[in-house]
Amino acid sequence: MKITILVILTSLFTTGHLIAQRPIEHFFFNVDRHRIQEKSFLDSDIFSGAQLKYTWPELEPEKGVYNFDLIQSDLEFLEANGKNLFIQVQDVSFDTTIYKRT
């Protein structure tokens, strides 16, 4: 029992230390997706990619009708520039202008 607890604690502390040492991998642009085209971002070796937020109404403009063109466009642009895309889908917001559809 003591050995099991020791192994678990060692694993947790070691993993936590490794995670804390990792460099920044992506930059969060929120909905300012046009900023992925900025030279300072594209030329940076610090960031391996961009995290972009897509709202559910952007992805499903009408009930049952899906449009992933924004994601596809951003992905193609970032890949062409050697960057990754980290997708964040938001289905709830305090901004009532985003969610007009019921």
Secondary structure, DSSP 4 states (H G I P E B T S, - for coil): -HHHHHHHHHHHHHHHHHHHHSPP-EEEEET-GGGGG-HHHHT-SS-SEEEEEEEHHHH-SBTTB---HHHHHHHHHHHHTT-EEEEEEE---S-TTT----
